[in-house]
Amino acid sequence: MTDRKTTVADLLTATVPMVRTLHLEYLETGADRAVLRLPDQPEYHNHVGGPHAGAMFTLAESASGAVVLAAFGEHFSRAVPLPVTAEIHFRKLAKGPVTATATLGRPAADVIAELDAGGRPEFGIDVAIRREDGAVTGEMTVVWTLRPND
């Protein structure tokens, strides 16, 4: 898994400017789950001294993208991954560093079977954003699709 983690983290850091801008850290990446960390950075604080909502959205969306890359990257020659919708709910005040844990919502094999059958599969990835004390400060669902190349 170490090789996959390095590959996913390096690829997303190199190709997604906001990942570099926010200094996101990849703690875990896999085909079913990814964990990313947003360090506490005063330049990205909001009016109450916690991470700005836009930074937390980017953290969560990036965690979902890491799952997509790990789960479906070998199929990108025949389909392009695209987010379809994203919905975020802010639950508690976030302070300090926060982590986002993203989890694939349906088996990857089912998504690939739909793609193989000529469909354009959609699948959800649920993300929980947590403070260091473990409290959930936000929840996000990103629905992704694999758009077949024509």
Residue pairs with C-beta under 8 A, 6 or more apart in sequence:
1 30
4 29
4 30
4 70
5 26
5 28
5 29
5 30
8 26
8 29
8 34
8 66
8 69
8 70
8 73
9 26
9 29
9 66
11 69
12 19
12 26
12 62
12 65
12 66
12 69
13 19
13 20
13 24
13 26
16 62
16 65
18 58
18 62
19 62
22 38
22 41
22 44
22 55
22 58
22 59
23 38
23 39
23 41
24 36
24 37
24 38
24 58
24 59
24 62
25 36
25 37
25 38
25 39
26 34
26 35
26 36
26 66
27 35
27 36
27 37
27 99
28 34
28 35
29 35
29 66
29 67
29 69
29 70
30 67
30 70
31 67
31 70
31 71
31 104
31 108
32 67
32 71
32 103
32 104
32 108
33 67
33 101
33 102
33 103
33 104
34 63
34 64
34 66
34 67
34 70
34 101
34 102
35 63
35 99
35 100
35 101
35 102
36 59
36 62
36 63
36 66
36 99
36 100
36 102
37 59
37 97
37 98
37 99
37 100
38 44
38 51
38 55
38 56
38 59
38 97
38 98
38 99
38 100
39 97
40 51
40 95
40 96
40 97
41 51
44 51
44 52
44 55
45 51
45 52
46 52
46 53
48 93
49 95
50 93
50 94
50 95
50 96
51 59
51 94
51 98
53 88
53 90
56 88
56 90
56 94
56 98
56 100
56 129
56 137
56 138
57 86
57 88
57 140
59 98
59 100
59 129
60 88
60 100
60 102
60 127
60 129
60 138
60 140
60 142
61 83
61 86
61 127
61 140
61 142
62 100
63 100
63 101
63 102
63 127
64 83
64 102
64 125
64 127
64 140
64 142
64 144
65 81
65 83
66 102
67 102
67 103
67 104
67 125
68 81
68 125
68 144
69 81
71 104
71 108
71 111
72 79
72 81
72 108
72 111
72 112
72 146
75 112
75 115
75 146
77 149
78 115
78 148
78 149
79 115
79 146
79 147
79 148
79 149
80 146
80 147
80 149
81 144
81 145
81 146
81 147
82 144
82 145
82 147
83 142
83 143
83 144
84 122
84 143
84 144
84 145
85 141
85 142
85 143
86 140
86 141
86 142
86 143
87 140
87 141
88 138
88 139
88 140
89 138
89 139
89 140
90 137
90 138
91 136
91 137
91 138
91 139
92 131
92 135
92 136
92 137
93 137
94 129
94 131
94 137
94 138
95 131
96 131
96 132
97 132
98 129
98 130
98 131
98 132
98 137
99 129
99 130
100 127
100 128
100 129
100 130
100 140
101 127
101 128
101 130
102 125
102 126
102 127
102 142
103 125
103 126
103 127
104 123
104 125
105 123
105 124
105 125
105 126
105 141
106 123
106 124
110 121
111 121
111 123
111 146
112 121
114 120
114 121
115 121
115 146
115 148
118 148
120 145
120 146
120 147
120 148
121 145
121 146
122 143
122 144
122 145
123 143
123 144
123 145
124 141
124 142
124 143
124 144
125 141
125 142
125 143
125 144
126 139
126 140
126 141
127 139
127 140
127 141
127 142
128 136
128 138
128 139
129 136
129 137
129 138
129 139
129 140
130 136
130 137
131 137
